[in-house]
Amino acid sequence: MAKKYVSVENLKFLLNEVFNIQEVLDTPYYAETDGEAVNMILDAATDLADRYLFPHYVEIDRTDHTFEDGKVTIHPKIQEFIKASGEAGFIGASFSYEHGGQQLPEMVTAGAGAIMSAANNGVLMFTGLTAGSAHLILSYGAEELKEKYATKMLAGQWQGTMALTEPQAGSSLSDIVSSATPTDEGHYKLKGQKIFISAGDYEGAENVVHLMLARIDGAPLGTKGISLFVVPKYREENGALVDNDVTTAGVYHKMGQKSTPAVHYIAGDNDNCHGWLVGEPNKGLSYMFQMMNEARLGVGLMGAAIASAAYYASLEYANERPQGRKISDHNAKDKPQTMIINHPDVKRMLLFQKAVVEGSFSLIMECARYADLIKTTDDEAAKKRYNTLLDLLTPVAKTFPAEYGIRSVSEGMQCLGGFGYTTDFPLETYYRDIRITSIYEGTTGIQSLDLLGRKVMGTGGKSLQLLGEEIKALAEEASTYDDLKKYVGILQEKMQELQKVTQHLGAMAMQGKHELFLADATLYMEFFSLIVIGWQWLKQATVAKKALVTGNPEGDQLKFYESKIHTMRYFYSYELPKTLGLAARLTDKDEVITVEVEKELIV
Ligand SMILES: Cc1cc2nc3c(=O)[nH]c(=O)nc-3n(C[C@H](O)[C@H](O)[C@H](O)COP(=O)(O)OP(=O)(O)OC[C@H]3O[C@@H](n4cnc5c(N)ncnc54)[C@H](O)[C@@H]3O)c2cc1C
């Protein structure tokens, strides 16, 4: 295994210098957390990662979970981590004191999550799902549910899940058919099956609490008839836990994230599955959006974290592997071989990875900052502004780290040549693990429809206007440094390109050509993401430039800041120009994929 999987120095740079966490810590809501506490939390996350996660990454991958005699077993080290994480207060650390959390800023929990996820991504799924599902109960559930379930979940005793997907309802949740029949004893009787439920069952979990979407008998069709229920594997009766008629039918054998069983379960086969309604009937999907939005940022963070671990593994290899000679020395056969890091193409692959990893972490931190500002500001207009920006950027923060993260890990593997493809190095594991990030929590196709259809067009241009204002403010600051002016100009040009493309697509929507308008939403997502990450890179470079000009840094610190500016130059020179090709297609009138043609022509 490589020695390093994440740069805590980079996370601290983002927290302290780029996103000024102090501004958030100075608010009354976060009065009990200071800069020293933030460092202690990052240290505690590193300690957990180094003890329980990173050393077991490969071994857990090779062990896979099993399903025999109706029982799912997972690697024992996973439960050690869950327990330690609960005891350290990491599950739900950002929740309010009232909800049993530590009231930590989202930026801090994102930093801690980045460290642990880079160390062993699949294992973090267990605690992440428990936190998200407990948060749903705490936000919308009755007092009795909070007391009975949330406390044990936050302590790491009971596992939580999000139970949405059914065989016929994956991307399209409006087609959910699981049913809930009211009884006069306060609970509902649940019937139905759910597939792909992560951490949905395993031996050693005292209980598994499914946050399950189902329709109350007679509910309207579509998303307006979906309700949310707490459906435990074991329910309490007379102080004891008894079977609640939730049967595991099987687990899926996946290409990656072998740590985490994805379970197919059947509820109510014996007409004896009790579920308790969360909040009001038929509002389940709107509640579930809280968990889905949190999970989307969590998946983005995971993508960036896996790409980070792959980047450091390939960087270490590139520094140690001698192969061939530098192009300038190609005739000097007597010269010793050079390390592959000296070949321009290997440098390009490493810079690509660094640009993706640190650009993604920066965007996720930006989103976490908006979430913190929403909690801490009393100014309603400001709250609305941050909400709109967070809504706009959430699908991007899920998708860019996933899609570009996959490419990034692939380049990491490429740096190792043949060894990258073998199980001697962890690159193949990272490659298998990261592939899921563009599929679950809404596929890239679905996130892209959300971005273009809802978040951009659905706000009537307001969200883009707010993004433009954020970029304008950065441009003003960056322009005070002569050597950044060129990049400010490029970013401004890209914003004009974005306006033009968006107007072109908007015109199609106005003409009622909805299929045409949304057909290339995924290309729009990539186009939009590159500009957003360009914004994040200029932001980091501006802070680095300021530190170079005013702080007289030396040694490693000097190199750190210079490397930020160099990576920004890479992104602007190698990645951002890709928007041109995407814009050409997005404004092309040739209807290649929407035109009605015989199927044989497109296969
Ligand atoms: C390992 C794993 C873990 C998972 N964990 C959970 C979990 O814990 N809880 C849970 O509820 N679910 C979970 N899922 C389910 C996951 O969220 C779904 O697989 C995902 O949402 C896609 O649904 P689907 O598989 O039915 O694919 P489909 O919805 O059939 O999609 C197939 C393809 O068609 C595209 N497509 C579908 N509809 C449209 C459309 N309207 N417009 C354009 N393109 C479209 C998709 O983008 C995709 O490319 C998990 C899945 C996996 C593989």
The ligand as an SDF file (V2000), in Angstrom:
LIG
                    3D

 53 58  0  0  0  0  0  0  0  0999 V2000
  -24.0420   -0.9120   -5.0640 C   0  0  0  0  0  0  0  0  0  0  0  0
  -25.3660   -0.2210   -5.0360 C   0  0  0  0  0  0  0  0  0  0  0  0
  -25.8190    0.3220   -3.8470 C   0  0  0  0  0  0  0  0  0  0  0  0
  -27.0640    0.9480   -3.8000 C   0  0  0  0  0  0  0  0  0  0  0  0
  -27.5440    1.4070   -2.6130 N   0  0  0  0  0  0  0  0  0  0  0  0
  -28.8320    1.8400   -2.5440 C   0  0  0  0  0  0  0  0  0  0  0  0
  -29.4280    2.1430   -1.2830 C   0  0  0  0  0  0  0  0  0  0  0  0
  -28.7790    2.0720   -0.2310 O   0  0  0  0  0  0  0  0  0  0  0  0
  -30.7430    2.4970   -1.2560 N   0  0  0  0  0  0  0  0  0  0  0  0
  -31.4910    2.5700   -2.3850 C   0  0  0  0  0  0  0  0  0  0  0  0
  -32.6580    2.8890   -2.3010 O   0  0  0  0  0  0  0  0  0  0  0  0
  -30.9440    2.3010   -3.6030 N   0  0  0  0  0  0  0  0  0  0  0  0
  -29.6470    1.9380   -3.6950 C   0  0  0  0  0  0  0  0  0  0  0  0
  -29.0920    1.6350   -4.9200 N   0  0  0  0  0  0  0  0  0  0  0  0
  -29.9010    1.7800   -6.1120 C   0  0  0  0  0  0  0  0  0  0  0  0
  -29.4450    2.9250   -7.0180 C   0  0  0  0  0  0  0  0  0  0  0  0
  -29.7750    4.1590   -6.4400 O   0  0  0  0  0  0  0  0  0  0  0  0
  -30.0600    2.7020   -8.4010 C   0  0  0  0  0  0  0  0  0  0  0  0
  -29.4020    1.5760   -8.9680 O   0  0  0  0  0  0  0  0  0  0  0  0
  -29.9310    3.9130   -9.2970 C   0  0  0  0  0  0  0  0  0  0  0  0
  -30.7220    4.9680   -8.8330 O   0  0  0  0  0  0  0  0  0  0  0  0
  -30.3390    3.6020  -10.7500 C   0  0  0  0  0  0  0  0  0  0  0  0
  -31.5550    2.8950  -10.7980 O   0  0  0  0  0  0  0  0  0  0  0  0
  -31.6460    1.5420  -11.6710 P   0  0  0  0  0  0  0  0  0  0  0  0
  -30.5230    0.6820  -11.2610 O   0  0  0  0  0  0  0  0  0  0  0  0
  -33.0020    1.0240  -11.5890 O   0  0  0  0  0  0  0  0  0  0  0  0
  -31.3250    2.0270  -13.1460 O   0  0  0  0  0  0  0  0  0  0  0  0
  -32.3880    2.6390  -14.1600 P   0  0  0  0  0  0  0  0  0  0  0  0
  -33.2130    3.6590  -13.4590 O   0  0  0  0  0  0  0  0  0  0  0  0
  -33.0610    1.5580  -14.8820 O   0  0  0  0  0  0  0  0  0  0  0  0
  -31.4120    3.4140  -15.1600 O   0  0  0  0  0  0  0  0  0  0  0  0
  -30.6810    2.7460  -16.2010 C   0  0  0  0  0  0  0  0  0  0  0  0
  -30.0840    3.8060  -17.1300 C   0  0  0  0  0  0  0  0  0  0  0  0
  -31.1480    4.5760  -17.7270 O   0  0  0  0  0  0  0  0  0  0  0  0
  -30.9760    5.9600  -17.4510 C   0  0  0  0  0  0  0  0  0  0  0  0
  -32.2820    6.5660  -17.2140 N   0  0  0  0  0  0  0  0  0  0  0  0
  -33.2680    6.1080  -16.4180 C   0  0  0  0  0  0  0  0  0  0  0  0
  -34.3030    6.9630  -16.4380 N   0  0  0  0  0  0  0  0  0  0  0  0
  -33.9720    7.9820  -17.2440 C   0  0  0  0  0  0  0  0  0  0  0  0
  -34.6090    9.1790  -17.6620 C   0  0  0  0  0  0  0  0  0  0  0  0
  -35.8200    9.5150  -17.2320 N   0  0  0  0  0  0  0  0  0  0  0  0
  -33.9390    9.9990  -18.4940 N   0  0  0  0  0  0  0  0  0  0  0  0
  -32.6870    9.7070  -18.9150 C   0  0  0  0  0  0  0  0  0  0  0  0
  -32.0400    8.5870  -18.5660 N   0  0  0  0  0  0  0  0  0  0  0  0
  -32.6530    7.7390  -17.7330 C   0  0  0  0  0  0  0  0  0  0  0  0
  -30.0930    6.0090  -16.2050 C   0  0  0  0  0  0  0  0  0  0  0  0
  -29.3740    7.2430  -16.1200 O   0  0  0  0  0  0  0  0  0  0  0  0
  -29.1910    4.8180  -16.4050 C   0  0  0  0  0  0  0  0  0  0  0  0
  -28.1190    5.1680  -17.2260 O   0  0  0  0  0  0  0  0  0  0  0  0
  -27.8370    1.0510   -4.9860 C   0  0  0  0  0  0  0  0  0  0  0  0
  -27.3410    0.5280   -6.1810 C   0  0  0  0  0  0  0  0  0  0  0  0
  -26.1350   -0.1110   -6.2100 C   0  0  0  0  0  0  0  0  0  0  0  0
  -25.6620   -0.7140   -7.5170 C   0  0  0  0  0  0  0  0  0  0  0  0
  1  2  1  0
  2  3  1  0
  2 52  2  0
  3  4  2  0
  4  5  1  0
  4 50  1  0
  5  6  2  0
  6  7  1  0
  6 13  1  0
  7  8  2  0
  7  9  1  0
  9 10  1  0
 10 11  2  0
 10 12  1  0
 12 13  2  0
 13 14  1  0
 14 15  1  0
 14 50  1  0
 15 16  1  0
 16 17  1  0
 16 18  1  0
 18 19  1  0
 18 20  1  0
 20 21  1  0
 20 22  1  0
 22 23  1  0
 23 24  1  0
 24 25  2  0
 24 26  1  0
 24 27  1  0
 27 28  1  0
 28 29  2  0
 28 30  1  0
 28 31  1  0
 31 32  1  0
 32 33  1  0
 33 34  1  0
 33 48  1  0
 34 35  1  0
 35 36  1  0
 35 46  1  0
 36 37  1  0
 36 45  1  0
 37 38  2  0
 38 39  1  0
 39 40  1  0
 39 45  2  0
 40 41  1  0
 40 42  2  0
 42 43  1  0
 43 44  2  0
 44 45  1  0
 46 47  1  0
 46 48  1  0
 48 49  1  0
 50 51  2  0
 51 52  1  0
 52 53  1  0
M  END
$$$$
